Amino acid sequence: MSLKSVIIPVLIIGVGVFLSLDQFRSHRQWLFEKAPSFISRYVLEEKTQVRDTKKKGVILTQDELAKYDGNNGKVLYLAILGKIYDVSKGGKHYGPGGGYHFFAGKDGTKAFVTGAFNKEGLTDDVSDLSPADMLGIKEWQDFYEKDYKYVGKLIGRFYDTNGEPTQELKDARKAIKEGKRLKKLDADDKQLYPSCNSEWKSGEGGRVWCSDLSGGIKRDWAGVPRKYFKPGSTSYRCACIRNTGAPGDNLKNQDHKNRGDLDNPNFREYEDCEAESISCRLPTK
């Protein structure tokens, strides 16, 4: 007779006694009240743990990641900002002979915005990139997050051996946040001073002009084209500015000269173009 065949009947008898005798009535009541919440909490914790494990994924070294370049099989991984993605379904692009094979098996974050696909350019060192560039990298990472399977994290510049963010990743995130802020400022600026329409024809040169839809901004005024120099900048873009009413950045001002933004020093006229013209020819070079 096995030990198992003895223990099971004893347990069954014990449970039967517990459920039937009046001495255990209060204990049974407590158990029946607590059991559902205990079971549901246990199940929830288990599910959460499974979800967290899947979210964290694997943690690979650079040498381990290098094995997933498609040269020794069909599995293809790449990393961007230290996060690893399975790009096997895009094998014709990322596999050997594909146009993006140089990204496979490594973290070539910087090259996503620089376009330098040589050995020096395919690096994860983003310390010299601008906030706008870092925002571009984040947009690439969002693309992989959406279209490909997340695998895990790469030990190195952005994650430590426990998969925790390094200071360099925290710095990168700050730069991305700044990039988002600057992008919004730029969008607000173009809403206030819409970009001009422009064209270039061989033999005729270029032309810029304003309409009530130039710059993709629908409005009830067209404006006139001006060279827009932001404070401290030596470069400019063509902007359509108000030439009547209050200045664009202070429309509620009742004490104005009915000249819109014409007197704003950040805006300069195009050479050989009438001040009130909605279209200006650009000199041929």
C-alpha positions as CSV (number, residue, x, y, z in Angstrom):
1,M,0.0,0.0,0.0
2,S,1.4,3.4,-1.0
3,L,1.6,6.5,1.2
4,K,-0.5,8.4,-1.3
5,S,-3.3,5.8,-1.0
6,V,-3.4,6.3,2.8
7,I,-3.1,10.2,2.9
8,I,-5.9,11.0,0.4
9,P,-8.7,9.1,2.3
10,V,-7.5,10.6,5.6
11,L,-7.8,14.1,4.0
12,I,-11.2,13.4,2.7
13,I,-12.4,12.2,6.1
14,G,-10.9,15.3,7.7
15,V,-12.7,17.7,5.3
16,G,-15.9,15.8,5.9
17,V,-15.6,16.2,9.7
18,F,-14.8,19.9,9.2
19,L,-17.8,20.5,7.1
20,S,-20.3,18.5,9.3
21,L,-19.5,19.2,13.0
22,D,-21.0,22.2,14.8
23,Q,-17.7,22.9,16.6
24,F,-16.3,24.2,13.3
25,R,-19.3,26.3,12.3
26,S,-17.6,29.6,13.0
27,H,-14.4,28.5,11.2
28,R,-16.5,27.4,8.2
29,Q,-18.3,30.7,8.1
30,W,-14.9,32.6,8.1
31,L,-13.5,30.4,5.4
32,F,-16.6,30.8,3.1
33,E,-16.4,34.6,3.5
34,K,-12.7,34.9,2.8
35,A,-12.1,32.2,0.2
36,P,-13.6,34.1,-2.8
37,S,-11.6,37.2,-2.3
38,F,-8.4,35.2,-1.6
39,I,-8.9,33.1,-4.7
40,S,-9.7,36.1,-6.9
41,R,-6.7,38.0,-5.5
42,Y,-4.4,35.0,-6.1
43,V,-5.6,34.6,-9.7
44,L,-5.2,38.3,-10.4
45,E,-1.7,38.4,-8.9
46,E,-0.8,35.4,-11.1
47,K,-2.1,37.0,-14.2
48,T,-0.4,40.3,-13.4
49,Q,2.9,38.5,-12.9
50,V,2.5,36.7,-16.2
51,R,1.7,40.0,-17.9
52,D,4.7,41.8,-16.3
53,T,7.0,38.9,-17.3
54,K,5.9,39.1,-20.9
55,K,6.3,42.9,-20.9
56,K,9.8,42.7,-19.5
57,G,10.8,40.1,-22.0
58,V,14.4,38.8,-22.3
59,I,17.6,40.6,-21.5
60,L,20.4,40.0,-24.0
61,T,24.0,41.0,-24.3
62,Q,25.3,42.6,-27.4
63,D,27.0,39.3,-28.4
64,E,23.7,37.4,-27.9
65,L,21.8,40.0,-30.0
66,A,24.4,39.7,-32.8
67,K,23.4,36.1,-33.3
68,Y,20.0,37.2,-34.6
69,D,21.2,38.9,-37.8
70,G,19.6,36.3,-40.0
71,N,22.8,34.7,-41.2
72,N,22.4,31.6,-39.2
73,G,18.6,31.2,-39.4
74,K,15.3,33.0,-40.0
75,V,15.0,34.9,-36.7
76,L,15.9,38.6,-37.0
77,Y,16.2,41.0,-34.1
78,L,17.2,44.7,-34.0
79,A,17.4,47.1,-31.2
80,I,16.5,50.8,-30.9
81,L,17.2,52.8,-27.8
82,G,18.0,49.5,-26.1
83,K,14.7,47.8,-26.8
84,I,14.8,44.7,-28.9
85,Y,12.2,43.8,-31.6
86,D,11.6,40.7,-33.7
87,V,11.6,41.9,-37.3
88,S,11.5,38.4,-38.8
89,K,8.2,39.0,-40.6
90,G,10.1,41.8,-42.5
91,G,12.8,39.4,-43.6
92,K,13.0,40.6,-47.2
93,H,14.0,44.0,-45.8
94,Y,16.0,43.0,-42.7
95,G,17.4,39.7,-43.8
96,P,20.7,39.0,-45.7
97,G,20.5,40.9,-48.9
98,G,17.7,43.2,-47.7
99,G,17.9,47.0,-47.9
100,Y,17.9,47.3,-44.0
101,H,20.0,44.2,-43.1
102,F,22.6,46.5,-41.6
103,F,20.2,47.1,-38.6
104,A,19.8,43.4,-37.8
105,G,21.6,42.0,-34.8
106,K,22.6,45.3,-33.3
107,D,21.4,48.6,-31.9
108,G,22.0,51.2,-34.6
109,T,19.8,53.8,-33.0
110,K,21.7,56.9,-34.3
111,A,21.5,55.8,-38.0
112,F,17.7,56.0,-38.0
113,V,18.0,59.8,-38.1
114,T,21.5,60.4,-39.6
115,G,21.2,58.0,-42.5
116,A,24.9,56.9,-41.9
117,F,24.7,53.2,-42.4
118,N,28.4,52.5,-42.1
119,K,30.1,50.9,-39.1
120,E,30.7,54.2,-37.4
121,G,27.2,55.4,-38.1
122,L,25.4,52.3,-36.8
123,T,25.9,53.1,-33.2
124,D,23.7,53.6,-30.1
125,D,25.6,56.7,-29.0
126,V,23.0,59.5,-29.4
127,S,24.7,62.0,-27.0
128,D,25.3,64.5,-29.8
129,L,21.9,64.4,-31.3
130,S,19.4,67.3,-31.1
131,P,16.0,67.1,-29.3
132,A,14.4,67.1,-32.8
133,D,16.6,64.1,-33.8
134,M,15.7,62.3,-30.6
135,L,12.0,62.8,-31.2
136,G,12.6,61.3,-34.7
137,I,14.2,58.2,-33.0
138,K,11.2,58.0,-30.6
139,E,8.9,58.0,-33.6
140,W,10.9,55.1,-35.2
141,Q,10.7,53.2,-31.9
142,D,6.9,53.7,-31.8
143,F,6.7,52.3,-35.3
144,Y,8.5,49.1,-34.2
145,E,6.4,48.9,-31.1
146,K,3.3,49.0,-33.2
147,D,4.2,46.8,-36.2
148,Y,6.7,44.3,-34.7
149,K,6.9,42.0,-31.7
150,Y,8.7,43.4,-28.6
151,V,11.4,40.9,-27.4
152,G,13.2,42.5,-24.5
153,K,16.1,44.8,-23.6
154,L,19.7,45.0,-24.5
155,I,22.4,45.3,-21.8
156,G,24.7,48.2,-22.5
157,R,24.2,51.9,-23.0
158,F,20.5,52.1,-22.1
159,Y,19.8,49.2,-19.8
160,D,21.8,47.5,-17.1
161,T,22.1,43.8,-16.4
162,N,18.8,43.8,-14.5
163,G,17.0,45.5,-17.4
164,E,16.8,48.8,-15.5
165,P,17.2,52.2,-17.3
166,T,20.7,53.7,-17.2
167,Q,21.4,57.4,-16.9
168,E,22.0,57.7,-20.6
169,L,18.4,56.4,-21.3
170,K,17.1,58.9,-18.8
171,D,19.0,61.6,-20.6
172,A,17.6,60.4,-23.9
173,R,14.1,60.5,-22.6
174,K,14.6,64.1,-21.4
175,A,15.8,65.0,-24.9
176,I,12.7,63.4,-26.4
177,K,10.5,65.4,-24.1
178,E,12.3,68.6,-25.1
179,G,11.8,67.6,-28.8
180,K,8.1,67.2,-28.2
181,R,8.0,70.6,-26.6
182,L,9.8,72.3,-29.4
183,K,7.7,70.5,-32.0
184,K,4.6,71.9,-30.4
185,L,6.1,75.4,-30.3
186,D,6.9,75.1,-34.0
187,A,3.4,74.0,-34.8
188,D,1.9,76.9,-32.8
189,D,4.3,79.3,-34.6
190,K,3.2,78.0,-38.0
191,Q,-0.4,78.4,-37.0
192,L,0.3,82.0,-36.1
193,Y,2.5,82.7,-39.1
194,P,1.6,80.1,-41.8
195,S,4.2,79.0,-44.3
196,C,4.0,80.4,-47.9
197,N,3.1,78.5,-51.0
198,S,6.2,78.1,-53.2
199,E,7.2,76.9,-56.6
200,W,10.2,76.7,-58.8
201,K,10.3,76.6,-62.6
202,S,13.3,76.1,-64.8
203,G,14.1,79.3,-66.7
204,E,11.8,81.3,-64.6
205,G,13.1,80.8,-61.0
206,G,11.0,80.6,-57.9
207,R,8.0,82.3,-56.5
208,V,6.4,82.5,-53.0
209,W,2.8,83.6,-52.4
210,C,0.1,83.6,-49.8
211,S,-3.5,82.4,-49.9
212,D,-6.2,81.7,-47.3
213,L,-4.9,78.1,-47.2
214,S,-1.2,78.4,-47.6
215,G,0.8,76.3,-45.1
216,G,-2.2,74.1,-44.8
217,I,-3.8,76.6,-42.4
218,K,-7.4,77.5,-43.3
219,R,-8.1,81.1,-42.3
220,D,-10.1,84.2,-43.2
221,W,-7.1,86.2,-44.4
222,A,-4.3,85.6,-46.9
223,G,-1.5,87.9,-45.8
224,V,1.7,88.8,-47.5
225,P,5.0,86.9,-47.8
226,R,7.9,87.8,-45.6
227,K,11.3,86.4,-44.6
228,Y,10.7,85.2,-41.1
229,F,13.9,85.4,-38.9
230,K,13.4,84.0,-35.4
231,P,15.3,85.9,-32.7
232,G,18.9,85.0,-32.7
233,S,18.7,83.0,-36.0
234,T,20.5,83.8,-39.2
235,S,18.2,81.5,-41.3
236,Y,14.7,82.2,-42.2
237,R,11.5,80.7,-43.7
238,C,8.8,82.3,-45.8
239,A,5.8,83.2,-43.7
240,C,2.5,84.7,-44.5
241,I,1.8,87.6,-42.1
242,R,-1.2,89.8,-41.5
243,N,-1.0,93.2,-43.3
244,T,-4.1,94.7,-41.7
245,G,-5.8,94.7,-38.3
246,A,-4.0,93.9,-35.0
247,P,-0.7,91.9,-34.8
248,G,-1.2,88.2,-35.0
249,D,0.2,87.6,-31.5
250,N,-2.1,90.2,-29.9
251,L,-5.4,90.1,-31.8
252,K,-7.4,91.6,-28.9
253,N,-5.3,94.8,-28.9
254,Q,-7.6,97.6,-29.8
255,D,-4.8,100.2,-29.9
256,H,-3.1,99.2,-33.2
257,K,-2.2,100.8,-36.4
258,N,-4.1,98.5,-38.7
259,R,-0.9,97.1,-40.1
260,G,-1.0,93.6,-38.7
261,D,2.6,92.3,-38.4
262,L,4.2,94.6,-41.0
263,D,6.1,96.4,-38.3
264,N,7.4,93.3,-36.6
265,P,11.3,93.4,-36.9
266,N,11.4,89.6,-37.2
267,F,9.9,89.9,-40.7
268,R,11.8,91.3,-43.7
269,E,10.6,92.1,-47.2
270,Y,11.7,90.1,-50.2
271,E,13.9,92.1,-52.6
272,D,12.2,93.7,-55.6
273,C,8.8,92.8,-54.2
274,E,6.0,95.3,-53.5
275,A,5.3,95.5,-49.7
276,E,1.6,94.7,-50.1
277,S,2.0,92.1,-52.8
278,I,0.7,88.6,-52.0
279,S,3.3,87.1,-54.4
280,C,7.0,87.6,-54.7
281,R,9.5,86.4,-57.3
282,L,12.7,84.9,-56.0
283,P,16.0,85.9,-57.7
284,T,17.5,83.1,-59.9
285,K,20.9,81.9,-58.8
